[in-house]
Amino acid sequence: MLRKIVACFAIILGSVINSYAASCDKEVNIGLFFDTKMNQVDQNYNNFKVSVESEFEIKKYTKDCIEIIGCKNESIDVKKMTDQNKIVVYKENNKFLCAKDDEYIEIVPKNRLFTINSERTYRGNLILKNTSEKKFVLINKLFMEEYLYGVVVKEIGFRAPIEAIKAQAIAARTYTLTNMGMFSTYGFDLTDSKYQQVYGGYTSEKEEVNSAVDETKNLTMFYDDKPIKAFYFASSGGRTENCENVWVNKIPYLVSVPDEYERNRGPRNWSVYLTCDQISSRMKNRGVELGEILDVVVTKRVASGRVLELKIIGSKGTYTLNKNEVRVPFNLRSQLFWIQKEGNTFHFYGKGFGHGVGLSQIGAMAMADAGFNYEGILKHYFTGIEIKEY
């Protein structure tokens, strides 16, 4: 039988949290299935089912109080009523809780596991809310180390050498710390997508990766006693890049370093063929009308060989792309490329995969193969840093 308890918000905040968490554990809030173009949950999740295999509580937070409903292990249905800007929770087709405006709902499983649509299971709690912009969001609230279990396995895999996995865990933890609150407007820190760090939840976890995360618990990279901007990517093509040659600011620990071990893991070469019409169309989609494309010319490179400036010459004008932007319209894997014109087609061919700043994941694996530990790997890619607990 459902039981209802109404308690003041201040009293609930003082309650004891789950015994899993030590006092030093940091909580993170991750936006699930977040559409960054629409700034809300993917519409496929406006209606979904949440399953919990333990007892759980559903809390509705209002301005002054919390309404709590205790449930046995079961499934509940969640519906976003777009016409009324409400979130409605159902049990056996009976509506028993709704929230709107500045209210929100939190599902709190006793065993810290919940499943969405019988497809993916997550640790921690699930928050359902409308933002101040009337956007619907789903938030997975959990502890930092639990979050990393679901990130590291997606970013570097469980078959990588253990020291490379540890290096990835520290890089991901550092990245998280320096990007907390990136989506504070919507009530969470990071999304679960490739645009920040890919997060697969409990479903994606592997024992090998969880062990590596546990063995590096709380370890973080610092420069001048501040957590660093811990960028990472797949493959450098032989050398990483200075931050200012990809984005804007020069950062002392994000400088170009040789990545000679990467070749031991095989080349990461790629090719892209684009016709003049395709290039013209892609530039037009970016608001640049060039007419018939006459040529595409690299006008500036940096020491690593990466393209710093690319000029597109058309019958109606010329347009110059700079730094990381040079690869965006053409979906090129990296800035390290060359161009060959073949009739009405341009052949872009290059090496590496990703922006090239910071940690190379393929390079880290190759360094681990060669006997380097996680500290040696990270201090190679991030110049002058120290590794310590946050």
Order of alpha helices (4+ residues) and beta strands (2+ residues): beta-alpha-beta-beta-beta-beta-beta-beta-beta-beta-beta-beta-beta-beta-beta-beta-alpha-alpha-beta-alpha-beta-beta-beta-beta-alpha-beta-beta-beta-beta-beta-beta-alpha-alpha-beta
